[in-house]
Amino acid sequence: MLPAIVKTWLVSGPGEVISLTVLWWIAGFLYTVQLVVGLPGHLFLRHYGQSGLVPYLVLGFLTVALPAIFASLHWCALKGCLADSTMHSAYLGVFGVPMGAVFWLIARPDWQALRQ
């Protein structure tokens, strides 16, 4: 987010402020998705004893990809752009993988399992 803030401060045109606004909306959306999908997913994984990194990477992917797929189904079902939108959803899901890794590093469920 810092590069977008610096870019917005350095650009003098009034239309360039939109890039920062869009980034704030996307960040806000991702934080909401983390609460709605990611946190219950973490509780689900913890309940079934999944404490490794790979399940959290998959969870991070699905946390971003599933809302994008549902949005694609909603917006493109009648327009015939479903294949492209699904590919974009998978591409966006790749950005959720680091989010899952960071969440795993913070929660460290593997350490929680060792303490018990």
C-alpha positions as a Markdown table, in Angstrom:
| # | Residue | x | y | z |
|---|---|---|---|---|
| 1 | Met | 0.0 | 0.0 | 0.0 |
| 2 | Leu | 3.0 | 2.3 | 0.6 |
| 3 | Pro | 4.0 | 2.5 | -3.1 |
| 4 | Ala | 0.4 | 3.6 | -4.0 |
| 5 | Ile | 0.5 | 6.3 | -1.3 |
| 6 | Val | 3.9 | 7.6 | -2.5 |
| 7 | Lys | 2.8 | 7.5 | -6.1 |
| 8 | Thr | -0.4 | 9.4 | -5.3 |
| 9 | Trp | 1.5 | 12.1 | -3.3 |
| 10 | Leu | 4.0 | 12.6 | -6.2 |
| 11 | Val | 1.5 | 12.9 | -9.0 |
| 12 | Ser | 0.0 | 16.3 | -9.5 |
| 13 | Gly | -3.0 | 15.3 | -11.7 |
| 14 | Pro | -6.4 | 15.2 | -10.0 |
| 15 | Gly | -7.4 | 11.9 | -11.7 |
| 16 | Glu | -4.5 | 10.0 | -10.3 |
| 17 | Val | -5.9 | 10.0 | -6.7 |
| 18 | Ile | -8.3 | 7.3 | -7.9 |
| 19 | Ser | -5.5 | 4.7 | -7.8 |
| 20 | Leu | -5.1 | 5.1 | -4.1 |
| 21 | Thr | -8.9 | 5.1 | -3.5 |
| 22 | Val | -9.2 | 1.8 | -5.5 |
| 23 | Leu | -6.4 | 0.3 | -3.5 |
| 24 | Trp | -8.1 | 1.3 | -0.2 |
| 25 | Trp | -11.3 | -0.4 | -1.4 |
| 26 | Ile | -9.5 | -3.6 | -2.4 |
| 27 | Ala | -7.6 | -3.7 | 0.9 |
| 28 | Gly | -10.8 | -3.1 | 2.8 |
| 29 | Phe | -12.5 | -5.8 | 0.8 |
| 30 | Leu | -9.7 | -8.3 | 1.5 |
| 31 | Tyr | -9.8 | -7.5 | 5.2 |
| 32 | Thr | -13.5 | -8.2 | 5.2 |
| 33 | Val | -13.0 | -11.4 | 3.3 |
| 34 | Gln | -10.4 | -12.5 | 5.8 |
| 35 | Leu | -12.8 | -12.1 | 8.6 |
| 36 | Val | -15.7 | -13.8 | 6.8 |
| 37 | Val | -13.9 | -16.6 | 5.1 |
| 38 | Gly | -10.4 | -16.8 | 6.5 |
| 39 | Leu | -11.1 | -16.8 | 10.2 |
| 40 | Pro | -13.8 | -19.6 | 10.0 |
| 41 | Gly | -11.4 | -21.5 | 7.7 |
| 42 | His | -8.7 | -21.2 | 10.4 |
| 43 | Leu | -11.1 | -22.6 | 13.0 |
| 44 | Phe | -12.1 | -25.4 | 10.6 |
| 45 | Leu | -8.5 | -26.3 | 10.0 |
| 46 | Arg | -7.6 | -26.2 | 13.7 |
| 47 | His | -10.6 | -28.3 | 14.5 |
| 48 | Tyr | -9.4 | -31.0 | 12.1 |
| 49 | Gly | -5.8 | -30.8 | 13.3 |
| 50 | Gln | -4.4 | -29.3 | 10.1 |
| 51 | Ser | -1.4 | -27.2 | 11.3 |
| 52 | Gly | 0.9 | -27.3 | 8.3 |
| 53 | Leu | 1.7 | -24.5 | 5.9 |
| 54 | Val | 0.1 | -26.1 | 2.8 |
| 55 | Pro | -3.5 | -26.1 | 4.2 |
| 56 | Tyr | -3.1 | -22.4 | 5.0 |
| 57 | Leu | -1.8 | -21.6 | 1.5 |
| 58 | Val | -4.8 | -23.3 | 0.0 |
| 59 | Leu | -7.1 | -21.5 | 2.5 |
| 60 | Gly | -5.5 | -18.2 | 1.4 |
| 61 | Phe | -6.0 | -19.0 | -2.2 |
| 62 | Leu | -9.6 | -19.9 | -1.7 |
| 63 | Thr | -10.2 | -16.8 | 0.5 |
| 64 | Val | -9.6 | -14.6 | -2.5 |
| 65 | Ala | -10.5 | -16.8 | -5.4 |
| 66 | Leu | -14.0 | -17.9 | -4.2 |
| 67 | Pro | -15.4 | -14.3 | -3.9 |
| 68 | Ala | -13.9 | -13.5 | -7.3 |
| 69 | Ile | -15.5 | -16.6 | -8.9 |
| 70 | Phe | -18.8 | -15.7 | -7.4 |
| 71 | Ala | -18.5 | -12.2 | -8.7 |
| 72 | Ser | -17.6 | -13.6 | -12.2 |
| 73 | Leu | -20.6 | -15.8 | -12.2 |
| 74 | His | -22.8 | -12.9 | -11.3 |
| 75 | Trp | -21.4 | -10.4 | -13.8 |
| 76 | Cys | -20.5 | -12.6 | -16.7 |
| 77 | Ala | -23.1 | -15.3 | -16.8 |
| 78 | Leu | -25.2 | -13.5 | -19.4 |
| 79 | Lys | -22.3 | -11.8 | -21.3 |
| 80 | Gly | -20.3 | -14.9 | -22.3 |
| 81 | Cys | -17.1 | -13.9 | -20.6 |
| 82 | Leu | -17.1 | -16.6 | -18.0 |
| 83 | Ala | -13.9 | -18.4 | -19.1 |
| 84 | Asp | -11.8 | -15.2 | -19.0 |
| 85 | Ser | -13.3 | -14.2 | -15.7 |
| 86 | Thr | -12.6 | -17.6 | -14.2 |
| 87 | Met | -9.0 | -17.3 | -15.3 |
| 88 | His | -8.8 | -13.8 | -13.7 |
| 89 | Ser | -10.3 | -15.3 | -10.5 |
| 90 | Ala | -7.6 | -17.9 | -10.4 |
| 91 | Tyr | -5.0 | -15.2 | -11.0 |
| 92 | Leu | -6.4 | -13.2 | -8.1 |
| 93 | Gly | -6.4 | -16.3 | -5.9 |
| 94 | Val | -2.6 | -16.5 | -6.3 |
| 95 | Phe | -2.5 | -13.2 | -4.4 |
| 96 | Gly | -4.2 | -14.9 | -1.5 |
| 97 | Val | -1.5 | -17.5 | -1.1 |
| 98 | Pro | 0.9 | -15.0 | 0.6 |
| 99 | Met | -2.0 | -13.9 | 2.7 |
| 100 | Gly | -2.4 | -17.5 | 3.9 |
| 101 | Ala | 1.3 | -17.8 | 4.6 |
| 102 | Val | 1.4 | -14.6 | 6.7 |
| 103 | Phe | -1.7 | -15.8 | 8.6 |
| 104 | Trp | 0.1 | -19.1 | 9.3 |
| 105 | Leu | 3.2 | -17.3 | 10.4 |
| 106 | Ile | 1.2 | -15.2 | 12.9 |
| 107 | Ala | -1.1 | -18.0 | 14.2 |
| 108 | Arg | 1.6 | -20.7 | 14.1 |
| 109 | Pro | -0.8 | -23.6 | 14.7 |
| 110 | Asp | 2.1 | -26.0 | 14.5 |
| 111 | Trp | 3.5 | -24.5 | 17.7 |
| 112 | Gln | 0.0 | -24.7 | 19.3 |
| 113 | Ala | -0.1 | -28.4 | 18.6 |
| 114 | Leu | 3.3 | -28.9 | 20.1 |
| 115 | Arg | 2.4 | -27.1 | 23.4 |
| 116 | Gln | -0.6 | -29.4 | 24.0 |
